[in-house]
């Protein structure tokens, strides 16, 4: 099984993920990009843990979609409003979760 896994590190935490040998190089490149972006997001915001991962994923997804369809009817104001709404919902959900523990 170890030939089909890859040990990675994100923000100093170790993870083992499933990965076919032929995809190891591209997955490691994705890990490097994600680690870099999460580090940048961590320095710009007070986000940590799950929220940091979600916000980084949203930013990367937005970049990917923007590259696939540059300017394809994207209303930046609406996008920012929707992201802000998602952040507020995440804050609420995480606050409720913290109360449980």
Rosetta blueprint (number, residue, H / E / L):
1 X L
2 X H
3 X H
4 X H
5 X E
6 X E
7 X E
8 X E
9 X E
10 X E
11 X L
12 X L
13 X E
14 X E
15 X E
16 X E
17 X E
18 X E
19 X L
20 X L
21 X H
22 X H
23 X H
24 X H
25 X H
26 X H
27 X H
28 X H
29 X H
30 X H
31 X H
32 X H
33 X H
34 X H
35 X H
36 X H
37 X H
38 X H
39 X H
40 X H
41 X H
42 X H
43 X H
44 X H
45 X L
46 X L
47 X L
48 X L
49 X H
50 X H
51 X H
52 X H
53 X H
54 X H
55 X H
56 X H
57 X H
58 X H
59 X H
60 X H
61 X H
62 X H
63 X H
64 X H
65 X H
66 X H
67 X H
68 X H
69 X L
70 X L
71 X L
72 X L
73 X L
74 X L
75 X L
76 X H
77 X H
78 X H
79 X H
80 X H
81 X H
82 X H
83 X H
84 X H
85 X H
86 X H
87 X H
88 X H
89 X H
90 X H
91 X H
92 X H
93 X H
94 X H
95 X H
96 X H
97 X H
98 X H
99 X H
100 X H
101 X L
